[in-house]
Amino acid sequence: MYKICCLLALVSILTTSAQAQNKLRLLSYNIRNAKGMDNKTDYDRVAAVLLQTKAPVIALQEVDSVTTRNGKVDVLQLLAQKTKMHAVYGAAIPYQGGKYGIGVLSNEKPLQHYTIPLPGREEERVLLVVEFKKYVVFNTHFSLTEADRLTSVNIINEQAARFQKPIYLLGDFNAEPTSLVLSALQQSWTLLSGTAFTVPATTPNSCIDYIFSRNAKKKKKLSATVINEPMASDHRPVLVETR
């Protein structure tokens, strides 16, 4: 009887351990270049938010790289140092002697990464593709123009067709839950993050930040949260835990 109890306990421990290893926390956060609602640029404040979530994969939007307006700081690399994570940058446009775009921070070193141009009439946009051993992360920041956003959905779907492993699409989509853009996305992607309000950060009244999945054979969303952070940026962070 003692041996059976020990065996059952061991099986339980191994099962719990396997489930923990299969969990993945994903964070999407438009950081507005670390300029908070108090108009103060504070990289330590943003880094503290990222560390608090304990997410091994973080997609960031509105990130400067050595521009004049932020004192030639490489924002993504600085946040990577503060969080001790790998950094992959996707430049959307040249700006003030540097670049402006999006980035991914990760605990795991990526296998490969590349960017794909997306349309944007007010400014060019980009899709950042980051491949890991077991999954792929797409990060983006859509145009303010609906026609451009709809075209972007088609381009992203074309890129997704290149991968057989699970894909997670994170970003600021500049589109509300009832929009044609969200409807188009959900024809091929599963919405994990829900539609809780994300902007403006102080008193949110709209949702435009989302996390989606695709190619996940066993989709199981464990939790989805819009983090109550009203000051570090004009957006609130979106956190999903999936298995």
C-alpha positions in Angstrom: 0.0 0.0 0.0 2.9 2.4 0.9 4.5 1.7 -2.5 1.2 2.5 -4.3 0.8 5.8 -2.4 4.4 6.7 -3.2 3.8 5.9 -6.9 0.6 7.9 -7.0 2.4 10.9 -5.4 5.2 10.7 -7.9 2.8 10.6 -10.8 1.0 13.6 -9.4 4.3 15.5 -9.0 5.4 14.7 -12.5 2.0 15.6 -14.0 2.0 19.0 -12.1 5.5 19.6 -13.3 4.6 18.8 -16.9 1.6 21.1 -16.8 3.7 23.9 -15.4 6.3 23.5 -18.2 3.5 23.7 -20.8 2.2 27.0 -19.5 3.0 30.1 -21.4 2.5 33.7 -20.2 2.3 36.4 -22.9 2.3 40.1 -22.4 1.4 42.8 -24.9 2.1 46.4 -23.9 2.1 49.7 -25.9 4.6 51.6 -23.7 4.4 55.0 -25.5 8.2 55.0 -25.4 8.0 54.9 -21.5 6.2 58.2 -21.4 3.6 57.9 -18.7 0.3 59.7 -18.1 2.2 62.2 -15.9 4.3 63.1 -19.1 7.4 61.7 -17.4 9.6 59.2 -19.3 10.5 56.5 -16.8 12.2 53.3 -18.0 12.5 51.9 -14.5 8.7 52.2 -14.1 8.0 50.3 -17.3 10.6 47.7 -16.4 8.9 47.2 -13.0 5.6 46.5 -14.8 7.2 44.0 -17.1 9.0 42.2 -14.2 5.8 42.1 -12.2 4.0 40.0 -14.8 6.7 37.3 -14.9 5.9 36.8 -18.6 8.6 35.0 -20.6 7.4 36.6 -23.8 6.7 40.3 -24.0 5.5 42.2 -27.1 6.1 46.0 -26.9 4.8 48.7 -29.2 5.8 52.4 -29.7 9.5 51.9 -29.0 12.3 54.3 -29.9 15.8 53.3 -30.8 18.4 56.1 -30.3 16.2 59.0 -31.4 16.9 62.6 -30.6 13.6 63.0 -28.6 14.7 60.3 -26.1 18.3 61.3 -25.7 19.7 58.6 -28.0 18.5 55.8 -25.7 18.0 52.4 -27.2 14.8 51.7 -25.3 14.4 48.0 -26.1 18.0 47.2 -25.2 17.7 49.2 -22.0 14.5 47.3 -21.0 16.2 44.0 -21.9 19.1 44.8 -19.5 16.7 45.7 -16.7 14.6 42.5 -17.2 17.6 40.3 -18.2 15.8 39.1 -21.4 16.7 38.7 -25.0 15.6 41.6 -27.3 14.5 41.7 -30.9 13.6 45.0 -32.5 11.4 45.7 -35.5 11.9 49.2 -36.9 8.8 50.7 -38.7 10.2 54.1 -39.7 13.4 56.1 -39.4 12.9 58.9 -36.9 14.9 61.8 -35.5 18.3 60.2 -36.3 17.2 56.7 -35.1 14.2 54.4 -35.5 10.7 54.0 -34.2 8.9 50.6 -34.1 8.1 47.6 -32.0 10.0 44.9 -30.1 9.9 41.5 -28.4 11.6 40.6 -25.1 11.9 36.9 -24.3 13.6 34.6 -21.8 14.4 32.1 -24.6 16.8 33.0 -27.3 14.9 33.1 -30.7 15.8 30.8 -33.5 15.2 33.5 -36.1 13.4 36.8 -36.6 12.4 39.1 -39.4 10.1 42.0 -40.2 7.4 42.4 -42.9 6.2 45.8 -44.0 2.5 46.6 -43.3 0.5 49.5 -44.8 0.0 52.8 -42.9 -1.1 56.0 -44.5 -0.1 58.2 -41.6 3.1 56.2 -41.1 4.5 52.9 -42.2 3.8 49.9 -40.0 5.5 46.5 -39.5 4.9 42.9 -38.5 7.7 41.5 -36.3 8.0 37.7 -36.6 10.0 35.9 -33.9 10.4 32.1 -34.0 11.2 30.0 -31.0 11.6 26.2 -30.7 8.0 25.4 -29.9 6.0 28.4 -31.1 6.2 31.7 -33.1 5.4 35.2 -31.8 3.9 37.9 -34.1 4.0 41.5 -32.8 2.4 44.4 -34.6 1.0 47.9 -34.3 -1.7 48.5 -36.8 -2.5 51.7 -38.8 -5.1 54.3 -37.8 -6.8 53.7 -41.2 -9.3 50.8 -41.4 -8.5 49.9 -45.0 -4.8 49.6 -44.1 -5.7 47.4 -41.1 -7.8 45.1 -43.2 -5.0 44.7 -45.7 -2.6 44.0 -42.8 -4.8 41.1 -41.7 -4.3 39.5 -45.1 -0.6 40.0 -45.0 -0.3 38.5 -41.5 -2.4 35.5 -42.5 0.0 34.9 -45.4 2.9 34.9 -43.0 1.1 32.6 -40.6 0.7 30.0 -43.4 4.5 29.5 -43.4 4.4 27.9 -39.9 3.0 24.7 -38.6 3.8 25.3 -34.9 1.5 27.4 -32.7 1.6 31.2 -33.4 0.7 34.0 -31.0 -0.3 37.3 -32.4 0.1 40.3 -30.0 -0.2 44.0 -30.4 -2.0 47.3 -30.6 -4.6 46.8 -33.4 -6.2 50.3 -33.2 -9.5 48.4 -33.7 -12.4 47.8 -31.3 -14.0 44.4 -30.7 -17.0 45.1 -33.0 -14.8 46.3 -35.9 -14.4 44.6 -39.3 -10.8 44.1 -38.4 -11.5 42.0 -35.4 -14.1 40.1 -37.3 -11.6 39.4 -40.1 -8.9 38.3 -37.6 -11.2 35.9 -35.8 -11.9 34.0 -39.0 -8.3 32.5 -38.7 -7.2 33.4 -35.1 -8.6 32.6 -31.6 -8.9 35.6 -29.4 -7.2 34.8 -26.0 -7.2 38.1 -24.3 -10.9 39.0 -24.3 -12.2 42.6 -24.7 -11.6 44.3 -21.4 -10.8 48.0 -21.8 -7.1 48.9 -22.3 -7.1 52.6 -23.2 -6.8 55.3 -21.9 -4.7 53.9 -19.0 -6.2 56.2 -16.3 -9.9 55.5 -17.0 -10.1 52.9 -19.8 -13.2 53.0 -22.0 -12.1 51.1 -25.1 -10.2 47.9 -26.1 -7.7 48.0 -28.9 -4.9 45.7 -27.5 -5.2 42.0 -28.0 -3.5 38.6 -28.0 -4.6 35.8 -30.4 -3.5 32.3 -31.1 -3.4 30.0 -34.2 -2.3 26.4 -34.9 -2.6 25.5 -31.2 -4.0 21.9 -31.4 -5.2 22.0 -27.7 -6.2 25.5 -27.0 -6.6 26.1 -23.3 -6.7 29.7 -22.0 -6.0 29.6 -18.3 -6.4 33.4 -17.6 -6.6 36.8 -19.4 -6.0 40.0 -17.5 -5.8 43.7 -18.3 -3.3 44.9 -15.6 -4.4 47.8 -13.5 -1.5 50.1 -14.4 -2.8 53.6 -14.9 0.4 55.7 -15.1 3.4 54.1 -16.8 1.9 54.5 -20.4 -1.3 55.6 -22.0 -2.2 51.9 -22.6 -2.7 49.2 -20.0 -0.8 45.9 -20.4 -2.6 42.8 -21.5 -1.5 39.5 -20.0 -2.6 36.0 -21.1 -1.6 32.6 -19.6 -2.3 29.6 -21.9 -1.3 26.0 -22.1 
